Amino acid sequence: MAYDPSGAAVGICRVWRDGEKVSLTTPGVQAAARGRGLRRALLLSVCQAGRAAGATRVTLEAWGDTPEERAEDEALGLEIDDFTPIYAASRL
C-alpha cells in the first residue's frame, strides 16, 4: 500500500509468493496520485521485498496497462505473465 502525506491510501499492489517466484498485479494508483512515479515506486518496493525474501523470478499480471506502462515494466526486468486489455473506459 502507498499513502499520501495525510495518511489516505492512494496506491496498492497485490503480491503473492510461490517458492522462489513472486507474482504481482500491476499497481492501482488513484487518479490524483498518477504521474508522480508512485506506480514505479510500488513495483520497485515489491521487487526489493521479493529479492530480500529469496525470490529469483518475478512475474507480472497486467490489467489494462498502456503500452508505455508495459515498456516501463519490461525495462525493470519484469516478466509479463498475463496481459488483460481493458477496452472500454468506466463511467462510474
C-alpha positions, 0 to 999 in steps of 0.5 A: 500500500502507498499513502499520501502525506495525510495518511489516505491510501492512494496506491496498492499492489497485490503480491503473492509468493510461490517458492522462489517466484513472486507474482504481482498485479500491476499497481492501482494508483488513484487518479490524483496520485498518477504521474508522480512515479508512485506506480514505479515506486510500488513495483520497485518496493515489491521487487526489493521485498521479493529479492530480500525474501529469496525470490529469483523470478518475478512475474507480472499480471497486467490489467489494462496497462498502456503500452508505455506502462508495459515498456516501463515494466519490461525495462525493470526486468519484469516478466509479463505473465498475463496481459488483460486489455481493458477496452472500454473506459468506466463511467462510474 
